């Protein structure tokens, strides 16, 4: 499915199924994963989750944890959803 969808993109795509992704991706560039061990050991990574959220879920609540949550914008109507 990834390769089929990827034909619409003008970028090279490689899909591999391996037993030990940690070892296979060590030192790799352009890695997409949520695994912290792999993120620590790869050369570069893409935050695909953020891109998907910003592009396709514009109404998502995003909290900037670096700011201690000070940049969370919540309207009165949204607060009522949790009552």
Backbone as CSV, one residue per row, in Angstrom:
resi,resn,N_x,N_y,N_z,CA_x,CA_y,CA_z,C_x,C_y,C_z
1,UNK,0.819,-1.189,0.000,0.000,0.000,0.000,0.871,1.266,0.000
2,UNK,1.933,1.270,0.782,2.797,2.447,0.848,3.406,2.724,-0.522
3,UNK,3.886,1.685,-1.168,4.492,1.865,-2.487,3.457,2.323,-3.514
4,UNK,2.255,1.776,-3.450,1.194,2.182,-4.371,0.844,3.658,-4.191
5,UNK,0.655,4.078,-2.957,0.329,5.482,-2.675,1.502,6.390,-3.021
6,UNK,2.706,5.897,-2.818,3.914,6.686,-3.045,4.170,7.045,-4.494
7,UNK,3.526,6.376,-5.413,3.742,6.708,-6.824,3.280,8.121,-7.147
8,UNK,2.393,8.670,-6.344,1.899,10.040,-6.563,2.889,11.090,-6.066
9,UNK,3.878,10.685,-5.279,4.844,11.617,-4.712,6.092,11.629,-5.571
10,UNK,6.709,12.764,-5.660,7.926,12.880,-6.471,9.165,12.739,-5.587
11,UNK,9.212,11.631,-4.834,10.347,11.352,-3.948,10.640,9.853,-3.992
12,UNK,11.883,9.481,-3.765,12.185,8.047,-3.727,11.629,7.420,-2.440
13,UNK,11.055,6.234,-2.558,10.468,5.537,-1.416,11.025,4.121,-1.369
14,UNK,11.390,3.693,-0.174,11.877,2.333,0.020,11.123,1.723,1.189
15,UNK,10.578,0.551,1.005,9.859,-0.156,2.056,10.553,-1.489,2.283
16,UNK,10.935,-1.748,3.528,11.592,-3.004,3.892,10.893,-3.603,5.107
17,UNK,10.725,-4.912,5.116,10.231,-5.620,6.288,11.412,-6.382,6.870
18,UNK,11.815,-6.015,8.077,12.982,-6.629,8.704,12.630,-7.096,10.111
19,UNK,13.409,-8.053,10.615,13.156,-8.577,11.965,13.590,-7.608,13.056
20,UNK,14.653,-6.839,12.810,15.181,-5.953,13.837,15.344,-4.541,13.268
21,UNK,14.278,-3.763,13.314,14.292,-2.423,12.735,15.313,-1.513,13.424
22,UNK,15.553,-1.711,14.711,16.519,-0.875,15.435,17.889,-0.925,14.748
23,UNK,18.324,-2.131,14.413,19.627,-2.313,13.777,19.590,-1.816,12.337
24,UNK,18.528,-2.139,11.618,18.426,-1.766,10.198,18.402,-0.252,10.002
25,UNK,17.815,0.494,10.938,17.680,1.942,10.783,18.770,2.744,11.486
26,UNK,19.646,2.075,12.199,20.738,2.766,12.881,21.586,3.532,11.862
27,UNK,21.707,4.833,12.046,22.496,5.671,11.151,21.776,6.078,9.873
28,UNK,20.514,5.660,9.698,19.764,5.982,8.482,19.284,7.433,8.491
29,UNK,18.962,7.931,7.307,18.437,9.291,7.163,16.963,9.227,6.772
30,UNK,16.193,10.246,7.159,14.795,10.361,6.757,13.907,9.278,7.332
31,UNK,14.177,8.865,8.550,13.424,7.794,9.202,12.083,8.344,9.708
32,UNK,11.025,7.542,9.545,9.705,7.875,10.079,9.349,6.797,11.093
33,UNK,9.315,7.153,12.363,9.003,6.204,13.434,8.635,6.972,14.697
34,UNK,7.992,6.283,15.604,7.719,6.834,16.921,8.559,6.148,17.979
35,UNK,9.442,5.256,17.566,10.281,4.476,18.478,11.471,5.322,18.926
36,UNK,11.542,5.627,20.211,12.583,6.524,20.723,13.988,5.947,20.562
37,UNK,14.141,4.631,20.641,15.462,4.015,20.468,15.958,4.255,19.044
38,UNK,15.078,4.068,18.067,15.453,4.292,16.671,15.734,5.776,16.429
39,UNK,14.903,6.652,16.977,15.110,8.097,16.802,16.462,8.533,17.368
40,UNK,16.865,7.953,18.478,18.150,8.301,19.084,19.338,7.893,18.214
41,UNK,19.183,6.814,17.445,20.317,6.259,16.711,20.327,6.562,15.211
42,UNK,19.253,7.156,14.663,19.260,7.451,13.226,19.905,8.824,12.984
43,UNK,20.317,9.076,11.743,20.971,10.350,11.415,19.970,11.486,11.313
44,UNK,18.792,11.218,10.732,17.748,12.245,10.633,16.395,11.566,10.564
45,UNK,15.352,12.311,10.947,14.012,11.739,10.951,12.991,12.797,10.544
46,UNK,11.829,12.333,10.141,10.730,13.200,9.721,9.581,13.019,10.692
47,UNK,9.057,14.114,11.195,7.929,14.059,12.119,6.644,13.977,11.298
48,UNK,6.365,12.794,10.787,5.213,12.589,9.925,3.903,12.782,10.682
49,UNK,3.877,12.408,11.940,2.671,12.590,12.747,2.263,14.053,12.815
50,UNK,3.226,14.926,13.010,2.933,16.361,13.066,2.424,16.867,11.718
51,UNK,3.079,16.430,10.632,2.681,16.876,9.306,1.249,16.429,9.003
52,UNK,0.930,15.172,9.310,-0.421,14.661,9.071,-1.435,15.451,9.884
53,UNK,-1.128,15.695,11.143,-2.044,16.432,12.008,-2.269,17.846,11.492
54,UNK,-1.206,18.557,11.153,-1.345,19.940,10.688,-2.077,20.019,9.350
55,UNK,-1.821,19.066,8.454,-2.422,19.116,7.112,-3.852,18.596,7.085
56,UNK,-4.121,17.518,7.800,-5.398,16.829,7.661,-6.322,16.948,8.863
57,UNK,-5.813,17.417,10.006,-6.654,17.541,11.204,-6.450,18.941,11.799
58,UNK,-6.822,19.982,11.066,-6.542,21.347,11.531,-7.246,21.707,12.835
59,UNK,-8.317,20.991,13.190,-9.032,21.294,14.428,-8.421,20.600,15.646
60,UNK,-7.354,19.829,15.453,-6.720,19.105,16.558,-6.167,20.070,17.601
61,UNK,-6.262,19.672,18.851,-5.680,20.445,19.937,-4.214,20.064,20.025
62,UNK,-3.336,21.023,19.881,-1.906,20.759,19.940,-1.329,21.540,21.118
63,UNK,-0.654,20.851,22.014,-0.046,21.483,23.179,1.457,21.509,22.976
64,UNK,2.038,22.690,23.034,3.489,22.836,22.942,4.057,22.539,24.328
65,UNK,4.569,21.337,24.514,5.055,20.928,25.832,6.279,21.719,26.272
66,UNK,7.029,22.263,25.304,8.192,23.076,25.663,7.764,24.351,26.361
67,UNK,6.528,24.803,26.135,6.056,26.046,26.728,5.341,25.790,28.052
68,UNK,5.285,24.534,28.493,4.560,24.205,29.711,3.054,24.265,29.495
69,UNK,2.609,24.199,28.240,1.184,24.221,27.931,0.599,25.618,27.821
70,UNK,1.422,26.645,27.913,0.909,28.021,27.880,0.267,28.386,26.548
71,UNK,0.599,27.650,25.468,0.081,28.011,24.156,-1.126,27.188,23.737
72,UNK,-1.763,26.524,24.687,-2.975,25.770,24.395,-4.131,26.752,24.246
73,UNK,-4.791,26.698,23.104,-5.928,27.587,22.867,-7.205,26.747,22.899
74,UNK,-8.064,27.001,23.856,-9.303,26.273,23.987,-10.442,27.277,24.130
75,UNK,-11.482,27.135,23.296,-12.630,28.039,23.380,-13.593,27.538,24.442
76,UNK,-14.530,28.399,24.852,-15.531,28.008,25.844,-16.367,26.824,25.348
77,UNK,-16.701,26.828,24.066,-17.489,25.739,23.498,-16.740,24.422,23.578
78,UNK,-15.446,24.448,23.354,-14.652,23.236,23.399,-14.557,22.700,24.821
79,UNK,-14.446,23.578,25.799,-14.379,23.158,27.191,-15.657,22.435,27.567
80,UNK,-16.801,22.892,27.067,-18.093,22.265,27.356,-18.209,20.842,26.851
81,UNK,-17.390,20.439,25.894,-17.433,19.087,25.354,-17.077,18.034,26.401
82,UNK,-16.358,18.453,27.445,-15.888,17.502,28.435,-16.731,17.491,29.709
83,UNK,-17.792,18.269,29.736,-18.668,18.304,30.923,-19.590,17.101,30.960
